[in-house]
Amino acid sequence: MRRNDWLRLLLILAVIIAAVIFLFLPSFSGAGERLVNINLGLDLQGGSQLTLEAQIPEGTSLQDTSDIIDRIITILNNRVDQYGMTNPVIRRAGTKRIVVELPGTRDIAQARQLIGRTALLEFRRVVEEGKKGEVLTPTSLNEEVLTDRDRNPYVVEREPLLTGAALSNAVVRTRSTPQPGQGPLFIELSFNTEGARLFRDVINRLTTQDRLAIILDNTIYSAPYITENIKEAAATSPSLREAVIEGRFTADEARLLAIVLRAGSLPVEVEIVQESSVGPSLGEDSIRRGMISLITGFVLVMLYMFLRYRLSLGLVGNLALLLNMVIVFGGLAAFRATLTLDGIAGIILTIGMSVDANVIIFERIKEELRAGKLSGPAVKGGFMKSFSAILDANVTTLAVAFILLLMGTGPVKGFAVTLSIGVVGSMFCALFFSRFLLETTGLAERVGVPLEQSG
């Protein structure tokens, strides 16, 4: 083989090896115990879906509304990433709505706690404490009544002394000797530099007779007294960097609370307007139907290529089709893309497009043979004369797929991702792999023109 042929062979082998590695080795794709490293979407795997509506104030401009939605999506992505949920899909749905898909998560209550919580953390001064069932009345407009998790009422000042914006971290800790009325778990809050300075100023303004309520989403989690120790620390230190949230937490409650605090509070309240759970049986049925369609289309196309182009060209076209499928699935694994039912439709379309480029090339080769050229020059001429048509067709398809990827919603994006990978793979297989096989394996010598087309 010539030097260029060796380079093409190395490139083809590199692509095949990379696709196989990403597809089958968990260490490269984080797939855990799965045999094939393909992330399945909600419609294939089952899971939970929530539709949120942001409570955006009237009169907010479209640009500001868009910025708020973008910030909510960013915060929600941080929450689900920290919680460890796999392959979440969080996307816009209209102007004020967001759709959250959590494949594999069927505990809708847990998803609601993680996604629907505003996580607005505030530190406010306690004016008065009451017992459960007691009615307390604010004495000024700057006061309001809130309750703790046990429904005990508190009168607190409306104006917060500190907010969650001052936090840098929130970590679940375990206390070996729980205090009366508290569980062994508590949440340790760490303040950023500015927050630590503000917290010190807050403590300096309060007295040992005051209580500081720690409030999350208008629920009081703890309301400790200001102790002499913390007053002394505030007087002698330029900043106070830590505080704690007490409570009778379960392990899941403490973990969820720490995650939403670390990820930050949402800029506005969100309302869950729709929630649903997709069972695994529906996902399995979707996979079965999708795979039947995929395999049926694949087999029919391969049969057609053999019948139409006989052994030599038919074999080359089908090998190129097989390689393109490996590239498509390897690409999905490499980019951590989520395969949905719409993505399977994109793969089925890719099967047709994979042989389309080879069909153009093969027809050009047959034209060259009918013109009297030998097999070698006919193959070379066929590829040269079909290159522009293949490039134009695939570039325009890629442009449409790119637009769908930018402008489309979740299902459309799934289709666009698989289509894009398939188009790129199709061009590689047709222009590199098919040509390599025909020019270096002797298959070109077996290319003939069917009798009905020879005249």
Phi, psi and omega in degrees: 000151177284169181300319180296326179293319177297320179296319178295320179297316179298320179295316180297315179297321180297318179295316180297313181297316180298316180298317181293320180299310181294330185281327189242345182260114183299328183296338180269341185232000178066035186272357178070235186266002181292143179290314179248132189274057178249124177282127181263140180281180183300321184288343179256327186259339189084168180148204184244148176226130178237139172248120182254148174236121181286133180273075184275132182301148177299144178090355178290133182293162180297322180294316178295321177299316179298319179296320179296315180297319178299318180293320178299315180299318179298315181294317179296322176298319178297320181296310183291328177295315181292328180286338178096012177288137187266143172053046178290150174238113180238116188216159175291153172215087185088201186280316187242002185252152180227133177257129179244118178248128182237086180301137177083352181257110184251000176273091185296328179294318178295318178297321179296318179296321183283318188270319189276353184280131179290324180065042176274106182264130180222147172249118182230153179281135178276130177266318183205147178241141177234179178260161180303128182093345180281143179260119177254149182235127176296148181258356178207168180291342180273012181232154175210164181258125174235162179240159174268188185290343177262011179070020173282131184276150174223140167266122181232158176289143181290323185281119180289145175276335181202150180235175180295347177297341181278352186279147170245338181198159175215122187229139176282129178238161178241131179259130183290327179237092182299145176283159180303132179081359181239155177271179180287341182264140171216166182248121179269121180262135175244134182263150172286179186301311180292320179296322179296322178292318179294321179297319176299318180296322178298313180297322180295329182280336181271164178247174179289351176271350183271155173238144182246111181278133174258113193241130176237118181052047176066018173243130181278123179265326175200155181218070185286153171286152174282116185271164177298323182299314182287331175295318179294320179296320179292327182284332185255351183244144178289346181200158173239121191258353186222150172211170181228151171249117180270169176154162176273080185268143162278168181299319180293319179298316181295319180295314178300315182297316179297322181294313183292330177289320179294319183288340179098160181277151176289146183294334176219165175290150176237144179245131176280107184266344179203139176217145180208158178235126180263119183285159181294334181294322178294319178296317179297321179294320178296318178298315182299312180295318180296317181291325175299315178297317182296312183292320179299312178298319180298313182293317180297319179295318179296318178298317180299317182297320178292318181291322184280320188242013176061197191289312189292296181292325178298318178296317179298314180298320181287324175296321177295322178295316178299315180297321181295324177295320177297319180295318181299309182290324175296322178294320177299319179290319183295319182270006182054031179288153181260124181275122178243177177298325177292326176295323176298322176298321177296323179292320178298318176296324180297326178302314178294320182288333179297317181276344181300315180296319179292326177299316178300315181296314183296321178294322176295319179298318179295325176297319179295321178295319179294336178281357176100007181282155173288167187299317181299303177298328179295318178296313180298316179294322179299316179293319182295317184283341180264351186301312185296320180294318179296316181298313181299314183296316184284325178294318178295322177295318177298322179297317178296317179298322179295319178296317178299322180294323182281319189260341187279166175269187187311301182300320180294321179295321178299319177296317183294322181296309181294323179296317181297313179298320180295321180294315179297316178297322180297316179296317180297314182295320183287313189275335181251302187292310182298317180294321179299315180298315184291325186270340187241348185254357182088358179294334179298329180290341181265001181285126177228166179260125179308145184302323184289347180251000187280340180269000000 
